[in-house]
Amino acid sequence: MKRILVPVDFSHDSLNAVKYGIAMANVLKAHVRIIHIKTGAHYSPAFARDEIAQRINGQVESWMISLIEQTQEEYKVIRGEIDWRVREGNVVREIANQAKYDDTSLIVVGSHGISGFEDKWIGSNAYRLVANAPCPILVVRHGMEYGKGLRKIILPIDFNRASRQKVPVVAGLAKVYNAKVYLVGLKESNFSFIIKMVGAFIGQVERYLKHKTGLEVEKTILSGKYMARDLNKYAEKVDADLITIRIHHSTNPLINMFRPFTNDMINTAPRPVLAIPTKD
C-alpha cells in the first residue's frame, strides 16, 4: 500500500496539510505518516488551548498523539494505518531520509508562501524540501482546502525533454480521480526550433493521454517571459484544483541552485502545486 508523509510544525498551515493528506489518502488507499523534526526552537501547537502551558510543559510526542486522535475519524482507508514519527536534526534532510526509508509515494507539506511568516520551519524550508525530495511533493499554501478533490489538473510541458517525465505520474493521478487534464505548452522563447519542439512534445503527450489512458484533455499554449505568472492566471481561469510542475535533479550543481520558475510557483500559485522529480 502507498504511503503519504506529512511534515508538521504545528502551525495552522501544516495542520491544514494533514487534513489535505488524509483526504488524498482516502482516495489513493494509502497509509499516512505524520512527522515532526525537532530543531531546538520552541513551538506551541495551533490546537493548544493554553499556549503558555504548552510552551512550558508540552512535549512534541504528546502533541503528535493529540493530533492523531483529532484526525483519526477523518481517515477512512480499510486496513490502512495513520501514525507518527519524531526525528531531530536538519528539517529538509530528516524529512527526505524518512521518505526514502518508508518508500514514500507522496509528501504533502504546508507552505507560508510569500506571506512572510518564517517563525515556523515549514514555510522557510518548503522550497528546499521540494528541491531534495526523493518523491513527488504536494505544496499546499495558506487557505487552500481539499474541497471536492482533484477534478481539473494542469500539466505544463516545456521544450526540455525531461518535462515529459512527469506525464505518467500525472496520468495515474488523473485516472484515480477521473480528472480532466489541462495540457499547457510553455513557450518562453521565440526561437523557431524551441517553438517546434514544444509543439511536438505537446502533440505526443496529448496522443498518449487520449489514446493510452482515455482521459479528457484540453490543450493550450502560453507564450512569454513570465511563465509562473501566466500559468497562475490560467489556473484561476479554468478553476484548476492542482498544478503539476517538475523539479529536476541534475548532476550539474548550477541547475540545482537556480530554479526561479519552481520557486515562484511554490510561493505564488493560487492552487496546490505538485512537484514531480525528474532526472537527466
C-alpha positions as a Markdown table, in Angstrom:
| # | Residue | x | y | z |
|---|---|---|---|---|
| 1 | Met | 0.0 | 0.0 | 0.0 |
| 2 | Lys | 1.2 | 3.5 | -0.8 |
| 3 | Arg | 2.3 | 5.9 | 2.0 |
| 4 | Ile | 1.8 | 9.6 | 2.3 |
| 5 | Leu | 4.2 | 11.6 | 4.5 |
| 6 | Val | 3.0 | 14.8 | 6.1 |
| 7 | Pro | 5.6 | 17.0 | 7.9 |
| 8 | Val | 4.1 | 19.3 | 10.7 |
| 9 | Asp | 5.5 | 22.1 | 12.8 |
| 10 | Phe | 2.0 | 22.5 | 14.5 |
| 11 | Ser | 1.3 | 25.8 | 12.6 |
| 12 | His | -2.2 | 26.2 | 11.1 |
| 13 | Asp | -0.8 | 25.6 | 7.6 |
| 14 | Ser | 0.9 | 22.3 | 8.5 |
| 15 | Leu | -2.3 | 21.1 | 10.2 |
| 16 | Asn | -4.2 | 22.0 | 7.0 |
| 17 | Ala | -1.7 | 19.9 | 5.1 |
| 18 | Val | -2.6 | 17.0 | 7.4 |
| 19 | Lys | -6.2 | 17.3 | 6.5 |
| 20 | Tyr | -5.3 | 17.5 | 2.8 |
| 21 | Gly | -3.0 | 14.5 | 3.0 |
| 22 | Ile | -5.7 | 12.4 | 4.8 |
| 23 | Ala | -8.3 | 13.3 | 2.2 |
| 24 | Met | -5.9 | 12.2 | -0.6 |
| 25 | Ala | -5.0 | 9.0 | 1.3 |
| 26 | Asn | -8.7 | 8.1 | 1.4 |
| 27 | Val | -8.8 | 8.2 | -2.4 |
| 28 | Leu | -5.4 | 6.7 | -3.1 |
| 29 | Lys | -5.9 | 4.0 | -0.4 |
| 30 | Ala | -2.6 | 5.0 | 1.3 |
| 31 | His | -1.1 | 4.8 | 4.7 |
| 32 | Val | -0.4 | 8.2 | 6.4 |
| 33 | Arg | 2.6 | 9.1 | 8.5 |
| 34 | Ile | 2.9 | 12.5 | 10.2 |
| 35 | Ile | 6.4 | 13.6 | 11.0 |
| 36 | His | 7.9 | 16.4 | 13.2 |
| 37 | Ile | 11.5 | 17.4 | 13.2 |
| 38 | Lys | 12.9 | 18.8 | 16.4 |
| 39 | Thr | 15.1 | 21.7 | 15.7 |
| 40 | Gly | 15.6 | 23.2 | 19.2 |
| 41 | Ala | 13.1 | 26.0 | 18.6 |
| 42 | His | 10.0 | 26.3 | 20.9 |
| 43 | Tyr | 6.6 | 26.0 | 19.3 |
| 44 | Ser | 3.1 | 26.0 | 20.6 |
| 45 | Pro | 0.6 | 23.8 | 18.6 |
| 46 | Ala | -2.2 | 25.7 | 16.9 |
| 47 | Phe | -4.7 | 23.5 | 18.6 |
| 48 | Ala | -3.4 | 24.1 | 22.1 |
| 49 | Arg | -5.9 | 25.7 | 24.4 |
| 50 | Asp | -3.3 | 27.1 | 26.8 |
| 51 | Glu | -0.4 | 28.1 | 24.7 |
| 52 | Ile | 1.8 | 29.2 | 27.7 |
| 53 | Ala | 1.3 | 25.8 | 29.4 |
| 54 | Gln | 2.1 | 24.0 | 26.2 |
| 55 | Arg | 5.3 | 26.0 | 25.6 |
| 56 | Ile | 6.5 | 25.2 | 29.1 |
| 57 | Asn | 5.2 | 21.7 | 29.7 |
| 58 | Gly | 4.2 | 20.4 | 26.4 |
| 59 | Gln | 6.1 | 17.5 | 24.7 |
| 60 | Val | 6.1 | 17.0 | 21.0 |
| 61 | Glu | 5.2 | 13.4 | 21.5 |
| 62 | Ser | 2.0 | 14.3 | 23.3 |
| 63 | Trp | 1.1 | 16.8 | 20.7 |
| 64 | Met | 1.5 | 14.2 | 18.0 |
| 65 | Ile | -0.7 | 11.8 | 19.9 |
| 66 | Ser | -3.3 | 14.5 | 20.3 |
| 67 | Leu | -3.1 | 15.3 | 16.5 |
| 68 | Ile | -3.6 | 11.7 | 15.6 |
| 69 | Glu | -6.6 | 11.5 | 17.9 |
| 70 | Gln | -8.2 | 14.6 | 16.4 |
| 71 | Thr | -7.8 | 13.4 | 12.8 |
| 72 | Gln | -8.3 | 9.6 | 13.2 |
| 73 | Glu | -12.0 | 9.8 | 12.3 |
| 74 | Glu | -11.3 | 11.6 | 9.0 |
| 75 | Tyr | -9.1 | 8.6 | 7.9 |
| 76 | Lys | -11.3 | 6.1 | 6.1 |
| 77 | Val | -8.8 | 3.6 | 4.5 |
| 78 | Ile | -9.7 | 0.0 | 5.2 |
| 79 | Arg | -6.7 | -1.8 | 6.8 |
| 80 | Gly | -4.8 | 1.5 | 6.4 |
| 81 | Glu | -2.6 | 3.0 | 9.1 |
| 82 | Ile | -2.1 | 6.5 | 10.3 |
| 83 | Asp | 0.8 | 7.0 | 12.6 |
| 84 | Trp | 3.6 | 9.5 | 13.6 |
| 85 | Arg | 7.3 | 9.9 | 13.9 |
| 86 | Val | 9.6 | 12.4 | 15.6 |
| 87 | Arg | 13.1 | 13.0 | 14.4 |
| 88 | Glu | 15.8 | 15.5 | 15.3 |
| 89 | Gly | 18.2 | 17.5 | 13.1 |
| 90 | Asn | 18.1 | 19.3 | 9.8 |
| 91 | Val | 14.5 | 19.6 | 8.7 |
| 92 | Val | 15.0 | 19.0 | 5.0 |
| 93 | Arg | 17.4 | 16.2 | 5.4 |
| 94 | Glu | 15.4 | 14.3 | 8.0 |
| 95 | Ile | 12.1 | 14.5 | 6.1 |
| 96 | Ala | 13.9 | 13.4 | 2.9 |
| 97 | Asn | 15.5 | 10.5 | 4.8 |
| 98 | Gln | 12.2 | 9.4 | 6.3 |
| 99 | Ala | 10.6 | 9.5 | 2.9 |
| 100 | Lys | 13.4 | 7.3 | 1.5 |
| 101 | Tyr | 13.2 | 4.9 | 4.4 |
| 102 | Asp | 9.5 | 4.5 | 4.1 |
| 103 | Asp | 9.5 | 4.3 | 0.3 |
| 104 | Thr | 7.0 | 7.2 | 0.5 |
| 105 | Ser | 4.8 | 7.8 | -2.6 |
| 106 | Leu | 3.9 | 11.4 | -1.8 |
| 107 | Ile | 4.8 | 14.1 | 0.6 |
| 108 | Val | 2.2 | 16.7 | 1.5 |
| 109 | Val | 3.5 | 19.9 | 3.0 |
| 110 | Gly | 2.1 | 23.2 | 4.1 |
| 111 | Ser | 3.8 | 26.4 | 3.0 |
| 112 | His | 3.5 | 30.0 | 4.0 |
| 113 | Gly | 4.5 | 31.1 | 0.5 |
| 114 | Ile | 5.4 | 34.8 | 0.4 |
| 115 | Ser | 3.3 | 35.8 | 3.4 |
| 116 | Gly | 6.5 | 36.4 | 5.4 |
| 117 | Phe | 5.9 | 34.0 | 8.3 |
| 118 | Glu | 9.4 | 32.5 | 8.9 |
| 119 | Asp | 8.9 | 31.6 | 12.6 |
| 120 | Lys | 7.8 | 28.1 | 11.7 |
| 121 | Trp | 10.1 | 25.8 | 9.8 |
| 122 | Ile | 7.6 | 24.6 | 7.2 |
| 123 | Gly | 7.3 | 27.9 | 5.4 |
| 124 | Ser | 11.1 | 28.6 | 5.3 |
| 125 | Asn | 12.0 | 25.1 | 4.1 |
| 126 | Ala | 9.3 | 24.3 | 1.6 |
| 127 | Tyr | 11.4 | 25.1 | -1.5 |
| 128 | Arg | 14.5 | 23.3 | -0.2 |
| 129 | Leu | 12.3 | 20.3 | 0.6 |
| 130 | Val | 10.9 | 20.3 | -2.9 |
| 131 | Ala | 14.4 | 20.5 | -4.3 |
| 132 | Asn | 15.6 | 17.5 | -2.3 |
| 133 | Ala | 12.6 | 15.3 | -2.1 |
| 134 | Pro | 13.0 | 11.7 | -3.4 |
| 135 | Cys | 9.3 | 11.5 | -4.4 |
| 136 | Pro | 6.6 | 13.8 | -5.6 |
| 137 | Ile | 5.7 | 16.5 | -3.1 |
| 138 | Leu | 2.5 | 18.5 | -2.9 |
| 139 | Val | 2.7 | 22.0 | -1.6 |
| 140 | Val | -0.5 | 23.4 | -0.1 |
| 141 | Arg | -0.4 | 27.1 | 0.6 |
| 142 | His | -2.3 | 29.1 | 3.2 |
| 143 | Gly | -6.1 | 28.8 | 2.9 |
| 144 | Met | -6.1 | 26.0 | 0.3 |
| 145 | Glu | -8.7 | 23.3 | 1.0 |
| 146 | Tyr | -9.3 | 19.9 | -0.5 |
| 147 | Gly | -12.8 | 20.7 | -1.5 |
| 148 | Lys | -14.3 | 18.2 | -4.0 |
| 149 | Gly | -11.0 | 16.6 | -4.8 |
| 150 | Leu | -8.9 | 16.9 | -8.0 |
| 151 | Arg | -11.3 | 17.4 | -10.9 |
| 152 | Lys | -9.0 | 19.6 | -13.0 |
| 153 | Ile | -5.3 | 19.1 | -13.2 |
| 154 | Ile | -2.8 | 21.3 | -15.1 |
| 155 | Leu | 0.1 | 19.6 | -16.9 |
| 156 | Pro | 2.7 | 22.1 | -18.2 |
| 157 | Ile | 5.1 | 20.9 | -20.9 |
| 158 | Asp | 8.2 | 22.9 | -22.0 |
| 159 | Phe | 11.0 | 22.4 | -24.5 |
| 160 | Asn | 13.1 | 20.2 | -22.2 |
| 161 | Arg | 12.8 | 16.5 | -22.8 |
| 162 | Ala | 12.7 | 15.9 | -19.0 |
| 163 | Ser | 9.4 | 17.8 | -18.9 |
| 164 | Arg | 7.6 | 14.8 | -20.2 |
| 165 | Gln | 8.9 | 12.5 | -17.4 |
| 166 | Lys | 6.1 | 13.7 | -15.1 |
| 167 | Val | 3.4 | 12.6 | -17.5 |
| 168 | Pro | 2.9 | 9.0 | -16.2 |
| 169 | Val | 2.6 | 10.3 | -12.6 |
| 170 | Val | 0.0 | 12.9 | -13.6 |
| 171 | Ala | -1.9 | 10.5 | -15.8 |
| 172 | Gly | -2.1 | 7.9 | -13.0 |
| 173 | Leu | -3.4 | 10.6 | -10.6 |
| 174 | Ala | -5.9 | 11.8 | -13.1 |
| 175 | Lys | -7.2 | 8.3 | -13.7 |
| 176 | Val | -7.7 | 7.7 | -10.0 |
| 177 | Tyr | -9.7 | 11.0 | -9.6 |
| 178 | Asn | -11.3 | 10.8 | -13.1 |
| 179 | Ala | -9.9 | 14.3 | -13.6 |
| 180 | Lys | -9.7 | 16.4 | -16.7 |
| 181 | Val | -6.1 | 17.2 | -17.8 |
| 182 | Tyr | -5.3 | 20.7 | -19.0 |
| 183 | Leu | -2.2 | 20.3 | -21.1 |
| 184 | Val | -0.3 | 23.6 | -21.3 |
| 185 | Gly | 2.6 | 24.2 | -23.7 |
| 186 | Leu | 5.1 | 26.7 | -22.2 |
| 187 | Lys | 7.0 | 28.8 | -24.8 |
| 188 | Glu | 9.5 | 31.1 | -23.2 |
| 189 | Ser | 11.4 | 31.9 | -26.4 |
| 190 | Asn | 10.7 | 32.9 | -29.9 |
| 191 | Phe | 13.4 | 30.7 | -31.4 |
| 192 | Ser | 11.7 | 28.6 | -34.0 |
| 193 | Phe | 13.3 | 25.3 | -33.0 |
| 194 | Ile | 12.1 | 25.7 | -29.4 |
| 195 | Ile | 8.6 | 26.5 | -30.6 |
| 196 | Lys | 8.6 | 23.4 | -32.9 |
| 197 | Met | 9.9 | 21.2 | -30.1 |
| 198 | Val | 7.3 | 22.4 | -27.6 |
| 199 | Gly | 4.6 | 21.8 | -30.3 |
| 200 | Ala | 5.9 | 18.3 | -30.9 |
| 201 | Phe | 6.1 | 17.4 | -27.2 |
| 202 | Ile | 2.6 | 18.7 | -26.6 |
| 203 | Gly | 1.3 | 16.6 | -29.5 |
| 204 | Gln | 3.0 | 13.4 | -28.2 |
| 205 | Val | 1.6 | 13.9 | -24.7 |
| 206 | Glu | -1.9 | 14.7 | -26.0 |
| 207 | Arg | -2.0 | 11.5 | -28.1 |
| 208 | Tyr | -0.7 | 9.4 | -25.1 |
| 209 | Leu | -3.3 | 10.8 | -22.7 |
| 210 | Lys | -6.2 | 10.4 | -25.1 |
| 211 | His | -5.4 | 7.0 | -26.6 |
| 212 | Lys | -3.5 | 5.2 | -23.8 |
| 213 | Thr | -5.4 | 6.5 | -20.8 |
| 214 | Gly | -8.7 | 7.7 | -22.2 |
| 215 | Leu | -8.5 | 10.9 | -20.1 |
| 216 | Glu | -10.3 | 14.1 | -21.2 |
| 217 | Val | -7.7 | 16.6 | -22.4 |
| 218 | Glu | -7.8 | 20.3 | -23.1 |
| 219 | Lys | -4.8 | 21.9 | -24.8 |
| 220 | Thr | -3.5 | 25.4 | -24.8 |
| 221 | Ile | -0.2 | 27.3 | -25.4 |
| 222 | Leu | 1.2 | 30.0 | -23.2 |
| 223 | Ser | 4.0 | 32.3 | -24.5 |
| 224 | Gly | 6.0 | 34.9 | -22.8 |
| 225 | Lys | 8.8 | 35.6 | -20.2 |
| 226 | Tyr | 6.7 | 35.3 | -17.1 |
| 227 | Met | 5.6 | 31.7 | -17.2 |
| 228 | Ala | 4.8 | 31.4 | -13.5 |
| 229 | Arg | 2.5 | 34.4 | -13.5 |
| 230 | Asp | 0.8 | 33.4 | -16.8 |
| 231 | Leu | 0.4 | 29.8 | -15.6 |
| 232 | Asn | -1.2 | 31.0 | -12.3 |
| 233 | Lys | -3.6 | 33.2 | -14.2 |
| 234 | Tyr | -4.6 | 30.2 | -16.4 |
| 235 | Ala | -5.1 | 28.1 | -13.3 |
| 236 | Glu | -7.6 | 30.6 | -11.9 |
| 237 | Lys | -9.3 | 31.0 | -15.3 |
| 238 | Val | -10.1 | 27.2 | -15.6 |
| 239 | Asp | -10.6 | 26.8 | -11.8 |
| 240 | Ala | -8.0 | 24.2 | -11.6 |
| 241 | Asp | -7.6 | 22.0 | -8.5 |
| 242 | Leu | -3.9 | 21.2 | -9.0 |
| 243 | Ile | -0.9 | 22.5 | -10.9 |
| 244 | Thr | 1.8 | 20.0 | -11.6 |
| 245 | Ile | 5.4 | 21.0 | -12.2 |
| 246 | Arg | 8.8 | 19.2 | -12.3 |
| 247 | Ile | 11.8 | 19.6 | -10.1 |
| 248 | His | 14.9 | 18.5 | -12.0 |
| 249 | His | 17.5 | 16.6 | -10.0 |
| 250 | Ser | 20.7 | 17.1 | -12.1 |
| 251 | Thr | 24.4 | 16.3 | -11.6 |
| 252 | Asn | 25.0 | 19.9 | -12.6 |
| 253 | Pro | 25.1 | 22.0 | -9.4 |
| 254 | Leu | 24.2 | 25.2 | -11.2 |
| 255 | Ile | 20.9 | 23.7 | -12.4 |
| 256 | Asn | 20.2 | 22.5 | -8.8 |
| 257 | Met | 20.8 | 26.0 | -7.4 |
| 258 | Phe | 18.8 | 28.2 | -9.7 |
| 259 | Arg | 15.1 | 27.3 | -10.2 |
| 260 | Pro | 13.2 | 30.6 | -10.4 |
| 261 | Phe | 10.1 | 29.1 | -12.0 |
| 262 | Thr | 9.8 | 26.3 | -9.4 |
| 263 | Asn | 10.3 | 28.8 | -6.5 |
| 264 | Asp | 7.8 | 31.2 | -8.0 |
| 265 | Met | 5.2 | 28.5 | -8.4 |
| 266 | Ile | 5.6 | 27.3 | -4.8 |
| 267 | Asn | 5.4 | 30.9 | -3.4 |
| 268 | Thr | 2.6 | 32.3 | -5.6 |
| 269 | Ala | 0.4 | 29.6 | -7.1 |
| 270 | Pro | -3.3 | 30.1 | -6.4 |
| 271 | Arg | -3.8 | 26.3 | -6.3 |
| 272 | Pro | -1.9 | 23.4 | -4.7 |
| 273 | Val | 1.4 | 22.6 | -6.6 |
| 274 | Leu | 2.6 | 19.0 | -7.2 |
| 275 | Ala | 6.3 | 19.0 | -7.8 |
| 276 | Ile | 7.5 | 15.8 | -9.5 |
| 277 | Pro | 11.2 | 14.9 | -9.5 |
| 278 | Thr | 12.8 | 14.3 | -12.9 |
| 279 | Lys | 16.4 | 13.3 | -13.8 |
| 280 | Asp | 19.0 | 13.6 | -16.5 |
